């Protein structure tokens, strides 16, 4: 679950990078506009993954031995 959440957060970060640098929204381009159902699903999943990743900040690190 951690990896899936991290992948979604990375996708969201790369999309925001494209928006910031080139004013081009990859998700909207792939799914026919930012208000389409699939775009909204992707945006929602990325947002939920971001919220889930907050928990990673507060977890104890386990040492591999």
Phi and psi in radians as a Rosetta constraint file:
Dihedral C 1 N 2 CA 2 C 2 CIRCULARHARMONIC -1.078 0.35
Dihedral N 2 CA 2 C 2 N 3 CIRCULARHARMONIC -0.754 0.35
Dihedral C 2 N 3 CA 3 C 3 CIRCULARHARMONIC -1.161 0.35
Dihedral N 3 CA 3 C 3 N 4 CIRCULARHARMONIC -0.718 0.35
Dihedral C 3 N 4 CA 4 C 4 CIRCULARHARMONIC -1.089 0.35
Dihedral N 4 CA 4 C 4 N 5 CIRCULARHARMONIC -0.779 0.35
Dihedral C 4 N 5 CA 5 C 5 CIRCULARHARMONIC -1.087 0.35
Dihedral N 5 CA 5 C 5 N 6 CIRCULARHARMONIC -0.741 0.35
Dihedral C 5 N 6 CA 6 C 6 CIRCULARHARMONIC -1.133 0.35
Dihedral N 6 CA 6 C 6 N 7 CIRCULARHARMONIC -0.699 0.35
Dihedral C 6 N 7 CA 7 C 7 CIRCULARHARMONIC -1.072 0.35
Dihedral N 7 CA 7 C 7 N 8 CIRCULARHARMONIC -0.778 0.35
Dihedral C 7 N 8 CA 8 C 8 CIRCULARHARMONIC -1.129 0.35
Dihedral N 8 CA 8 C 8 N 9 CIRCULARHARMONIC -0.674 0.35
Dihedral C 8 N 9 CA 9 C 9 CIRCULARHARMONIC -1.146 0.35
Dihedral N 9 CA 9 C 9 N 10 CIRCULARHARMONIC -0.685 0.35
Dihedral C 9 N 10 CA 10 C 10 CIRCULARHARMONIC -1.130 0.35
Dihedral N 10 CA 10 C 10 N 11 CIRCULARHARMONIC -0.738 0.35
Dihedral C 10 N 11 CA 11 C 11 CIRCULARHARMONIC -1.027 0.35
Dihedral N 11 CA 11 C 11 N 12 CIRCULARHARMONIC -0.786 0.35
Dihedral C 11 N 12 CA 12 C 12 CIRCULARHARMONIC -1.100 0.35
Dihedral N 12 CA 12 C 12 N 13 CIRCULARHARMONIC -0.713 0.35
Dihedral C 12 N 13 CA 13 C 13 CIRCULARHARMONIC -1.137 0.35
Dihedral N 13 CA 13 C 13 N 14 CIRCULARHARMONIC -0.728 0.35
Dihedral C 13 N 14 CA 14 C 14 CIRCULARHARMONIC -1.146 0.35
Dihedral N 14 CA 14 C 14 N 15 CIRCULARHARMONIC -0.653 0.35
Dihedral C 14 N 15 CA 15 C 15 CIRCULARHARMONIC -1.110 0.35
Dihedral N 15 CA 15 C 15 N 16 CIRCULARHARMONIC -0.744 0.35
Dihedral C 15 N 16 CA 16 C 16 CIRCULARHARMONIC -1.168 0.35
Dihedral N 16 CA 16 C 16 N 17 CIRCULARHARMONIC -0.579 0.35
Dihedral C 16 N 17 CA 17 C 17 CIRCULARHARMONIC -1.076 0.35
Dihedral N 17 CA 17 C 17 N 18 CIRCULARHARMONIC -0.773 0.35
Dihedral C 17 N 18 CA 18 C 18 CIRCULARHARMONIC -1.126 0.35
Dihedral N 18 CA 18 C 18 N 19 CIRCULARHARMONIC -0.688 0.35
Dihedral C 18 N 19 CA 19 C 19 CIRCULARHARMONIC -1.121 0.35
Dihedral N 19 CA 19 C 19 N 20 CIRCULARHARMONIC -0.767 0.35
Dihedral C 19 N 20 CA 20 C 20 CIRCULARHARMONIC -1.181 0.35
Dihedral N 20 CA 20 C 20 N 21 CIRCULARHARMONIC -0.714 0.35
Dihedral C 20 N 21 CA 21 C 21 CIRCULARHARMONIC -1.485 0.35
Dihedral N 21 CA 21 C 21 N 22 CIRCULARHARMONIC -0.693 0.35
Dihedral C 21 N 22 CA 22 C 22 CIRCULARHARMONIC -2.130 0.35
Dihedral N 22 CA 22 C 22 N 23 CIRCULARHARMONIC 0.017 0.35
Dihedral C 22 N 23 CA 23 C 23 CIRCULARHARMONIC 0.918 0.35
Dihedral N 23 CA 23 C 23 N 24 CIRCULARHARMONIC 0.762 0.35
Dihedral C 23 N 24 CA 24 C 24 CIRCULARHARMONIC -2.283 0.35
Dihedral N 24 CA 24 C 24 N 25 CIRCULARHARMONIC 2.112 0.35
Dihedral C 24 N 25 CA 25 C 25 CIRCULARHARMONIC -1.687 0.35
Dihedral N 25 CA 25 C 25 N 26 CIRCULARHARMONIC 1.874 0.35
Dihedral C 25 N 26 CA 26 C 26 CIRCULARHARMONIC -1.086 0.35
Dihedral N 26 CA 26 C 26 N 27 CIRCULARHARMONIC -0.752 0.35
Dihedral C 26 N 27 CA 27 C 27 CIRCULARHARMONIC -1.076 0.35
Dihedral N 27 CA 27 C 27 N 28 CIRCULARHARMONIC -0.810 0.35
Dihedral C 27 N 28 CA 28 C 28 CIRCULARHARMONIC -1.108 0.35
Dihedral N 28 CA 28 C 28 N 29 CIRCULARHARMONIC -0.660 0.35
Dihedral C 28 N 29 CA 29 C 29 CIRCULARHARMONIC -1.161 0.35
Dihedral N 29 CA 29 C 29 N 30 CIRCULARHARMONIC -0.646 0.35
Dihedral C 29 N 30 CA 30 C 30 CIRCULARHARMONIC -1.288 0.35
Dihedral N 30 CA 30 C 30 N 31 CIRCULARHARMONIC -0.552 0.35
Dihedral C 30 N 31 CA 31 C 31 CIRCULARHARMONIC -2.067 0.35
Dihedral N 31 CA 31 C 31 N 32 CIRCULARHARMONIC 0.550 0.35
Dihedral C 31 N 32 CA 32 C 32 CIRCULARHARMONIC 1.068 0.35
Dihedral N 32 CA 32 C 32 N 33 CIRCULARHARMONIC 0.873 0.35
Dihedral C 32 N 33 CA 33 C 33 CIRCULARHARMONIC 1.871 0.35
Dihedral N 33 CA 33 C 33 N 34 CIRCULARHARMONIC 2.686 0.35
Dihedral C 33 N 34 CA 34 C 34 CIRCULARHARMONIC -1.320 0.35
Dihedral N 34 CA 34 C 34 N 35 CIRCULARHARMONIC -0.261 0.35
Dihedral C 34 N 35 CA 35 C 35 CIRCULARHARMONIC -1.760 0.35
Dihedral N 35 CA 35 C 35 N 36 CIRCULARHARMONIC 0.093 0.35
Dihedral C 35 N 36 CA 36 C 36 CIRCULARHARMONIC -1.241 0.35
Dihedral N 36 CA 36 C 36 N 37 CIRCULARHARMONIC 2.757 0.35
Dihedral C 36 N 37 CA 37 C 37 CIRCULARHARMONIC -1.021 0.35
Dihedral N 37 CA 37 C 37 N 38 CIRCULARHARMONIC -0.808 0.35
Dihedral C 37 N 38 CA 38 C 38 CIRCULARHARMONIC -1.153 0.35
Dihedral N 38 CA 38 C 38 N 39 CIRCULARHARMONIC -0.665 0.35
Dihedral C 38 N 39 CA 39 C 39 CIRCULARHARMONIC -1.087 0.35
Dihedral N 39 CA 39 C 39 N 40 CIRCULARHARMONIC -0.765 0.35
Dihedral C 39 N 40 CA 40 C 40 CIRCULARHARMONIC -1.120 0.35
Dihedral N 40 CA 40 C 40 N 41 CIRCULARHARMONIC -0.607 0.35
Dihedral C 40 N 41 CA 41 C 41 CIRCULARHARMONIC -1.133 0.35
Dihedral N 41 CA 41 C 41 N 42 CIRCULARHARMONIC -0.812 0.35
Dihedral C 41 N 42 CA 42 C 42 CIRCULARHARMONIC -1.092 0.35
Dihedral N 42 CA 42 C 42 N 43 CIRCULARHARMONIC -0.803 0.35
Dihedral C 42 N 43 CA 43 C 43 CIRCULARHARMONIC -1.044 0.35
Dihedral N 43 CA 43 C 43 N 44 CIRCULARHARMONIC -0.715 0.35
Dihedral C 43 N 44 CA 44 C 44 CIRCULARHARMONIC -1.154 0.35
Dihedral N 44 CA 44 C 44 N 45 CIRCULARHARMONIC -0.743 0.35
Dihedral C 44 N 45 CA 45 C 45 CIRCULARHARMONIC -1.114 0.35
Dihedral N 45 CA 45 C 45 N 46 CIRCULARHARMONIC -0.711 0.35
Dihedral C 45 N 46 CA 46 C 46 CIRCULARHARMONIC -1.115 0.35
Dihedral N 46 CA 46 C 46 N 47 CIRCULARHARMONIC -0.738 0.35
Dihedral C 46 N 47 CA 47 C 47 CIRCULARHARMONIC -1.113 0.35
Dihedral N 47 CA 47 C 47 N 48 CIRCULARHARMONIC -0.765 0.35
Dihedral C 47 N 48 CA 48 C 48 CIRCULARHARMONIC -1.117 0.35
Dihedral N 48 CA 48 C 48 N 49 CIRCULARHARMONIC -0.673 0.35
Dihedral C 48 N 49 CA 49 C 49 CIRCULARHARMONIC -1.116 0.35
Dihedral N 49 CA 49 C 49 N 50 CIRCULARHARMONIC -0.667 0.35
Dihedral C 49 N 50 CA 50 C 50 CIRCULARHARMONIC -1.090 0.35
Dihedral N 50 CA 50 C 50 N 51 CIRCULARHARMONIC -0.753 0.35
Dihedral C 50 N 51 CA 51 C 51 CIRCULARHARMONIC -1.106 0.35
Dihedral N 51 CA 51 C 51 N 52 CIRCULARHARMONIC -0.719 0.35
Dihedral C 51 N 52 CA 52 C 52 CIRCULARHARMONIC -1.098 0.35
Dihedral N 52 CA 52 C 52 N 53 CIRCULARHARMONIC -0.675 0.35
Dihedral C 52 N 53 CA 53 C 53 CIRCULARHARMONIC -1.184 0.35
Dihedral N 53 CA 53 C 53 N 54 CIRCULARHARMONIC -0.318 0.35
Dihedral C 53 N 54 CA 54 C 54 CIRCULARHARMONIC -1.026 0.35
Dihedral N 54 CA 54 C 54 N 55 CIRCULARHARMONIC -0.605 0.35
Dihedral C 54 N 55 CA 55 C 55 CIRCULARHARMONIC -1.122 0.35
Dihedral N 55 CA 55 C 55 N 56 CIRCULARHARMONIC -0.436 0.35
Dihedral C 55 N 56 CA 56 C 56 CIRCULARHARMONIC -1.139 0.35
Dihedral N 56 CA 56 C 56 N 57 CIRCULARHARMONIC -0.479 0.35
Dihedral C 56 N 57 CA 57 C 57 CIRCULARHARMONIC -1.184 0.35
Dihedral N 57 CA 57 C 57 N 58 CIRCULARHARMONIC -0.481 0.35
Dihedral C 57 N 58 CA 58 C 58 CIRCULARHARMONIC -1.879 0.35
Dihedral N 58 CA 58 C 58 N 59 CIRCULARHARMONIC 0.117 0.35
Dihedral C 58 N 59 CA 59 C 59 CIRCULARHARMONIC -1.447 0.35
Dihedral N 59 CA 59 C 59 N 60 CIRCULARHARMONIC 2.575 0.35
Dihedral C 59 N 60 CA 60 C 60 CIRCULARHARMONIC -1.291 0.35
Dihedral N 60 CA 60 C 60 N 61 CIRCULARHARMONIC 2.418 0.35
Dihedral C 60 N 61 CA 61 C 61 CIRCULARHARMONIC -1.442 0.35
Dihedral N 61 CA 61 C 61 N 62 CIRCULARHARMONIC 2.325 0.35
Dihedral C 61 N 62 CA 62 C 62 CIRCULARHARMONIC -1.686 0.35
Dihedral N 62 CA 62 C 62 N 63 CIRCULARHARMONIC 2.436 0.35
Dihedral C 62 N 63 CA 63 C 63 CIRCULARHARMONIC -1.593 0.35
Dihedral N 63 CA 63 C 63 N 64 CIRCULARHARMONIC 2.255 0.35
Dihedral C 63 N 64 CA 64 C 64 CIRCULARHARMONIC -1.415 0.35
Dihedral N 64 CA 64 C 64 N 65 CIRCULARHARMONIC 2.206 0.35
